[in-house]
Amino acid sequence: MPRTSRSSKPGWLQHTITRGVGRRPIFESVGDYLYFERLMKRTFEAEDRGAQLVCYTLMPNHLHEIVGGDQEGISNAMKSQLQPYVQWFNKRRGRDGPLFSQRYSSWAVDAGAGFVRTLRYIDQNATKGGLVKYPQEYAWGSAQAYLNGTLPSWIDSSLVRLHLKRDLAAGATLAQAYQSRICQPMSSTEFAELELRIQKACLGHSISSGALEYNSPDKLQWYEERAQLADGFQILAQRLITPGQLDAILQSVAHGGALADLAARPLPYIGNWLALARLALLQDICAVGLCELAALTEVAASTMTRRLRRHRTMLEENASYQQFFAQLLTQLERATAWE
C-alpha cells in the first residue's frame, strides 16, 4: 500500500515521534534506555549518517527527536535506530511482532521560534508527564546533557548555540544559557496548543485509516482520536478542564438517572449529543470563533455552521436535550469555577 510522502527539504529539521503499538511501553528497563542510546550514538556518529540529532527525550511508551538533514538521511537515521531496537527488545523477551505503531510520525520544524518551542516541548515532556520535577532530572533525554555540561559528541548543538549566541557572547556557559532561555516552563495553554498541532500532524499524514488493519487496536484508536478532534473534545479539554474530568462529567450527564430517556438510547445517539454540546461549549464559553473552530477540528466551516445550528434548534425544541445541556453546564461550572 502506498504511503503518504513526508514534507522535508535538504537542511530542514524534523520533529519525529515514535509510539508503542497500542500505546504499550517501549522501554521497560534501564537496559532498554541504555541500548537505545547506544543505537543513537552509533547512528549519529557514523561518517555517512546524513542526519544530525539536535535533541531527544525517551518516554516509557514513546520517544521524541529533533533531527536535521535531508529526507533520505533522516529516514535512514530513524531506520537504523528503530529496526535493531525492535529486534533486540523482542529477543530479550521472547516475543515477536511489531513494537512501534506504524512508522514514526514527523513534520518540518522551522529553525526560528518554532524550533525553540519544539525543543522546550520535548525537554518538558517528562515534567508534564509527572516523571520528574525539572527537565535536568530526567536521565533519558538530552536536556540533562545540555544542562550538566555533559553533551555527547553525537548530539549536534550548533543550532542551539546559534539561538543562545547573545548569552554565550556575554560569557555564559552553554548550560547557563540553556537554563535561562530554554528551560523556562511552558504554560499549560502553550503546551496544549503545541500538543494539539502535533496530534493533528500525526493524524494528518503519518497514520491513514486505510493503512491500518481492519478492526485492529491501532485502527480503532485512529478513529477514536479522529472523532474526538472533529467534535472538539481535545480542544475543549485543553482550554477548560482536564480530559479525564471532562470525560467523567460528560458520561455522568449522558448516563445519569435524571436523564433516563437519554441513557436508554443507543450509544451513537448519546455520542451525537455529546459532540454537539462540546462544539457549543467551545464557541459560547471558550469564545472560539466559527472559522477557528472549523480549522482546529478540521471540519468545513459550512459543516460547523450546520452543527451549531442544530444545537440551537435542539435547545429550542427538544426538552431532553435542554435538560442534558443544562446539567452539563452546571457540572462544568462546579468543576472549573469559570465565570
C-alpha positions in Angstrom: 0.0 0.0 0.0 1.5 3.4 -0.9 2.5 5.7 1.9 2.0 9.4 2.1 5.2 11.2 1.4 6.8 13.3 4.1 7.3 17.0 3.9 11.0 17.8 4.0 13.7 19.7 2.1 17.5 19.4 2.4 18.7 21.1 5.5 15.3 21.1 7.2 14.6 20.0 10.7 12.1 17.4 11.6 10.4 16.6 14.9 9.9 12.9 15.0 7.7 10.9 17.4 7.7 7.1 17.6 5.0 5.5 19.7 4.5 2.0 21.0 1.8 -0.1 19.3 -1.5 0.4 21.2 0.4 2.9 23.4 2.3 0.0 25.0 5.6 0.6 26.8 8.6 0.5 24.5 11.2 1.0 27.4 10.7 -1.4 30.3 14.1 -1.3 32.0 17.2 0.8 32.4 18.9 -1.6 29.9 16.3 -0.7 27.3 17.0 3.0 27.6 20.8 2.4 27.6 20.6 0.2 24.5 18.5 2.8 22.5 21.1 5.5 23.4 23.8 3.2 22.1 21.9 3.0 18.8 21.6 6.8 18.7 25.3 7.1 19.3 26.1 4.6 16.5 23.7 6.3 14.1 24.7 9.9 14.6 28.4 9.3 14.9 28.6 7.4 11.6 30.6 9.2 8.9 27.9 8.6 6.3 25.0 9.4 8.7 23.4 12.1 6.5 21.5 13.5 9.6 22.2 15.2 12.8 20.5 14.7 16.2 19.7 18.0 18.0 17.8 16.8 21.0 15.7 13.8 22.2 13.5 12.5 25.1 12.8 8.8 25.6 9.5 8.4 27.4 8.2 5.0 28.6 5.8 4.5 25.7 7.1 6.9 23.0 10.2 8.9 22.0 10.8 12.4 20.6 13.7 13.6 18.5 14.6 16.7 16.5 16.7 15.5 13.6 18.3 17.7 10.8 19.2 16.7 7.3 17.5 15.7 4.0 14.6 13.3 3.8 16.7 10.3 2.9 19.3 10.9 5.6 16.6 11.4 8.3 14.7 8.3 7.1 17.9 6.2 7.2 18.7 7.5 10.6 15.3 6.5 12.0 15.5 3.1 10.4 19.0 2.4 11.9 17.7 3.2 15.3 14.2 1.6 15.3 14.7 -1.7 13.4 17.6 -3.1 15.5 15.9 -1.9 18.7 12.7 -3.9 17.9 14.8 -7.0 17.2 16.8 -6.6 20.4 13.7 -5.8 22.5 11.8 -8.9 21.2 14.7 -11.2 21.5 15.2 -10.3 25.2 11.6 -11.0 25.9 10.9 -14.0 23.7 8.3 -12.1 21.8 7.6 -11.3 18.1 5.5 -8.9 16.2 5.6 -5.1 16.0 6.7 -2.9 18.9 6.1 0.5 17.3 2.7 1.9 16.0 3.2 2.0 12.2 6.1 4.2 11.1 7.3 7.2 13.0 5.5 10.5 12.8 7.4 13.5 11.6 6.9 17.1 10.3 9.1 20.0 9.5 10.2 22.5 12.2 11.4 25.9 11.2 14.8 27.0 12.5 13.4 30.1 14.2 10.9 30.4 17.0 9.3 27.2 16.1 12.5 25.3 16.9 12.7 26.8 20.4 9.1 26.0 21.1 9.5 22.4 19.9 12.8 22.0 21.9 11.1 23.2 25.1 8.2 20.9 24.4 10.4 17.9 24.0 12.5 18.7 27.1 9.4 19.2 29.2 7.6 16.0 28.2 9.0 14.2 31.3 7.9 17.0 33.6 4.5 17.3 32.1 4.2 13.5 32.4 4.9 13.7 36.1 8.1 11.7 35.9 10.4 14.4 37.3 10.1 18.0 38.6 12.7 19.5 36.3 14.0 18.6 32.8 17.6 18.2 34.0 16.5 15.5 36.5 15.3 13.2 33.7 18.1 10.7 32.8 16.8 9.7 29.4 16.8 13.0 27.5 19.3 15.5 26.0 18.2 18.3 28.4 20.2 16.7 31.2 23.3 16.7 28.9 22.8 20.3 27.8 22.3 21.4 31.4 25.0 19.4 33.1 27.7 20.2 30.5 28.0 16.5 29.5 26.8 16.8 25.9 28.0 13.7 23.9 29.6 14.1 20.5 26.7 12.5 18.7 24.4 15.5 19.6 24.8 18.5 17.3 24.4 21.6 19.4 25.2 24.1 16.7 21.6 25.3 16.2 21.0 25.6 19.9 24.2 27.6 20.3 23.0 29.9 17.4 19.8 30.7 19.3 21.8 31.3 22.5 24.7 33.3 20.9 24.0 36.5 22.8 24.2 34.8 26.2 27.3 32.8 25.1 29.0 36.0 23.8 28.3 37.7 27.2 30.3 34.9 28.9 27.5 32.5 29.9 28.3 28.8 29.5 26.1 26.7 27.3 24.4 25.1 30.4 23.7 28.6 31.9 22.3 29.9 28.7 20.2 26.8 28.1 18.8 27.0 31.6 17.8 30.7 31.3 16.4 30.6 27.7 15.2 27.0 27.0 14.2 25.6 30.4 11.6 28.2 31.2 8.3 26.3 31.9 5.8 26.3 29.2 2.3 27.4 30.2 -0.4 24.8 30.1 -2.1 26.6 27.2 1.1 26.8 25.2 2.0 23.2 25.8 -1.6 22.0 25.0 -1.8 24.0 21.8 1.6 22.6 20.6 0.4 19.1 21.5 -2.7 19.6 19.5 -0.8 20.7 16.4 1.4 17.6 16.9 -1.6 15.4 17.2 -3.2 16.9 14.1 0.0 16.4 12.2 0.2 12.8 13.2 -3.4 12.1 12.2 -3.0 14.1 9.1 -0.1 12.3 7.3 1.6 9.7 9.4 -1.4 7.4 10.1 -4.1 6.9 7.5 -7.1 4.7 8.3 -6.6 2.8 5.0 -3.1 1.8 6.1 -4.3 0.1 9.3 -5.5 -3.4 9.6 -9.3 -3.6 9.8 -10.6 -3.8 13.3 -7.1 -3.7 14.8 -6.5 -1.7 18.0 -4.5 0.9 16.0 -7.4 1.4 13.6 -9.9 1.8 16.4 -7.6 4.2 18.2 -7.2 6.2 15.0 -11.0 6.5 14.6 -11.4 7.5 18.3 -8.7 10.2 18.1 -10.0 11.5 14.8 -13.6 11.7 16.0 -12.5 13.4 19.3 -10.6 16.0 17.2 -13.6 16.6 14.9 -16.1 17.2 17.7 -13.9 19.4 19.7 -13.2 17.1 22.7 -9.4 17.6 22.8 -9.6 21.4 22.3 -12.3 21.8 24.9 -10.4 19.7 27.4 -7.3 21.7 26.9 -8.9 25.1 27.2 -11.4 24.5 30.1 -10.8 21.3 32.1 -8.5 18.2 32.1 -9.6 15.5 29.7 -10.3 13.0 32.5 -12.6 15.4 34.3 -14.4 16.4 31.1 -14.9 12.8 30.1 -16.3 11.9 33.5 -18.7 14.8 33.5 -19.9 14.2 30.0 -20.5 10.5 30.6 -22.1 11.2 34.0 -24.6 13.6 32.5 -25.3 11.4 29.5 -26.0 8.3 31.6 -27.3 10.0 34.8 -30.5 8.8 36.4 -32.2 12.2 35.8 -31.9 11.5 32.1 -33.4 8.0 31.9 -34.8 8.7 28.4 -31.3 9.6 27.1 -29.5 6.8 28.9 -31.8 4.2 27.4 -30.9 5.3 23.8 -28.2 3.7 21.7 -24.6 4.9 22.3 -24.2 6.6 18.9 -27.3 8.8 19.8 -25.6 9.8 23.0 -22.4 10.5 21.2 -24.1 12.9 18.8 -25.5 14.9 21.7 -22.1 15.0 23.4 -20.4 16.1 20.2 -22.9 18.9 19.6 -22.6 20.0 23.3 -18.8 20.1 23.1 -18.8 22.3 20.0 -21.3 24.7 21.5 -19.3 25.0 24.7 -16.2 25.8 22.7 -18.0 28.6 20.9 -20.0 30.0 23.8 -17.8 29.6 26.8 -14.3 29.4 25.3 -15.0 32.1 22.8 -13.7 30.1 19.8 -14.8 31.7 16.6 -16.5 29.7 13.9 -13.6 29.8 11.4 -11.0 29.0 14.1 -13.3 26.2 15.4 -13.6 24.7 11.9 -9.8 24.9 11.4 -8.9 23.4 14.7 -11.3 20.5 14.3 -10.5 20.1 10.6 -14.2 20.4 9.7 -15.5 22.6 6.9 -17.0 25.9 8.1 -20.3 25.1 6.4 -20.5 21.8 8.3 -19.6 23.5 11.5 -22.4 26.1 10.9 -24.9 23.3 10.4 -23.8 21.5 13.6 -24.1 24.7 15.7 -27.4 25.5 14.1 -28.7 22.0 15.0 -27.6 22.6 18.6 -29.6 25.8 18.8 -32.6 24.2 17.2 -32.5 21.3 19.7 -32.2 23.7 22.6 -35.4 25.3 21.5 -37.4 22.2 20.5 -36.1 19.1 22.4 -36.8 19.1 26.2 -34.5 16.2 26.9 -31.6 17.9 25.2 -32.4 21.1 27.1 -32.1 19.2 30.4 -29.0 17.5 29.3 -27.2 20.7 28.3 -28.3 22.5 31.5 -26.9 19.7 33.6 -23.7 19.7 31.6 -23.3 23.5 32.2 -24.0 23.1 36.0 -21.4 20.3 36.4 -18.8 22.1 34.4 -19.3 25.3 36.4 -18.7 23.3 39.7 -15.6 21.6 38.3 -13.9 24.5 36.7 -15.3 27.6 38.5 -15.4 29.6 35.3 -17.4 32.7 35.3 
